Amino acid sequence: MWWKFLIYAAITTVTVLAFVTSSPMNPANSLGGAEVYRIFYFHVPQAWIAALAFVMALVYSVKYLKTSDPEADIRAVTANRLGLVFAILATVTGSIFAKVTWGEFWNWSEIREVSIFILLVMYGGYFALRSAITDPEKKASLSAVVSILFSVAALFLIFILPRLYVDFSQHPSDTIVDEQGKMTMGRNVRLIFFSSLAAYTILFLWINKLSVAVERIGRNRLMRNM
């Protein structure tokens, strides 16, 4: 039980530090108010968790295709569900940042916003597919194949595509590391950022554990009622 309070304390501490310390962006280099750059402490971890969840889904989807173990399907669909939730959170926080710095919530010429839109549509289709198939084994098998394809596509959309089309991105390109791969963050910013990354990762693992248990209970009840 103690580790639950530790997660709460970590998230609370990171949130407080994010707002009581100086902005992570030098006002002289900021677009719009420098204060909005505090969202960096939450936006990037949310995007990271989405990517982590999709990788977990890929691993469990491969495991399901190899073993046909229903538990692997439970863990894959749970990871995809949480990945979609955190992708939506990253989209919302990113849109808030865009409104303050670029003057609009959404810009179809901004490659990262287009990438996340494609990702959201993809996983919306994934869950639509699952809801349309009634046979459990067929549902799990097709979902696993789609999940593997979408996980690879998601990593491409998140990490690779924006770097291939940097001229179509208004995002700060040196937020964490510069073009030479050197850390650009100051000591305090680095401490808060990586603490936030760690706290959100642990929070995700806890939520994932609870979600898997809930999904498992739901399926067991469904099987008993059949």
C-alpha positions, 0 to 999 in steps of 0.5 A, spaced: 500 500 500 505 504 501 507 505 494 501 508 492 502 513 497 509 514 494 506 515 487 501 520 489 507 524 493 511 523 486 506 526 482 504 531 487 511 534 488 512 534 480 506 538 479 508 543 484 515 544 482 513 545 475 509 551 477 513 554 483 520 554 479 522 558 473 519 556 466 523 551 462 524 556 457 528 562 456 523 568 455 527 571 450 527 565 446 519 563 447 514 564 442 508 567 446 508 567 454 514 563 457 509 560 462 506 556 457 512 552 456 511 549 463 506 544 460 513 540 457 513 537 464 506 533 462 506 533 455 512 529 453 511 524 459 504 523 456 507 522 449 512 517 452 507 513 456 502 512 449 509 510 446 510 505 451 503 502 451 503 501 444 510 497 445 507 493 450 501 492 446 505 489 440 509 485 445 503 481 448 500 481 441 506 477 438 505 473 444 498 471 443 499 469 436 504 465 438 500 462 444 493 463 443 493 465 450 487 469 452 491 473 458 496 476 452 490 478 449 487 482 455 494 485 456 494 487 449 487 490 449 488 494 455 495 497 453 492 499 447 486 502 451 491 506 455 495 508 450 490 511 446 488 515 453 495 518 453 495 519 446 489 523 447 492 527 453 498 529 449 493 531 443 490 536 448 496 539 452 499 539 445 493 543 442 493 548 449 501 549 447 499 551 440 494 556 441 498 560 446 505 559 442 502 559 435 495 562 435 491 556 434 489 550 437 490 546 430 494 547 424 494 541 418 501 543 416 504 542 423 507 534 422 506 532 429 499 534 430 497 531 423 501 525 426 497 524 432 491 525 428 492 519 424 494 515 430 488 517 434 484 515 427 488 508 427 486 506 434 479 508 433 479 503 428 482 498 432 477 498 437 471 499 432 474 492 429 474 489 436 467 491 437 464 489 430 467 481 431 463 477 436 467 470 436 472 471 441 478 467 438 477 471 431 477 477 435 483 476 439 487 474 432 485 479 428 486 484 433 493 482 435 495 482 427 492 489 427 495 491 433 502 489 431 501 493 425 499 499 428 504 499 434 510 499 428 506 505 425 505 509 431 512 509 433 514 511 426 508 517 427 511 519 433 519 518 433 521 518 425 516 522 421 516 528 424 524 528 424 523 526 416 519 533 415 522 538 420 520 543 415 513 542 417 514 542 424 513 548 429 515 544 435 521 546 439 527 541 436 532 542 441 527 541 447 531 535 450 537 534 446 540 539 441 542 536 434 549 534 436 545 530 441 547 534 447 543 535 453 540 542 453 536 542 459 539 546 465 539 542 472 533 544 475 529 543 469 532 536 468 531 534 475 523 536 474 523 533 467 526 526 469 522 525 475 515 527 472 517 522 466 519 516 472 512 518 476 508 518 470 511 511 468 510 508 475 503 511 475 501 508 468 504 501 470 499 501 476 493 503 472 495 498 467 495 493 472 488 495 475 485 495 468 488 488 466 484 486 473 478 489 471 478 486 464 479 479 466 473 480 471 469 482 465 471 477 461 470 472 466 463 474 468 461 474 460 464 467 460 459 465 465 453 468 462 454 465 456 
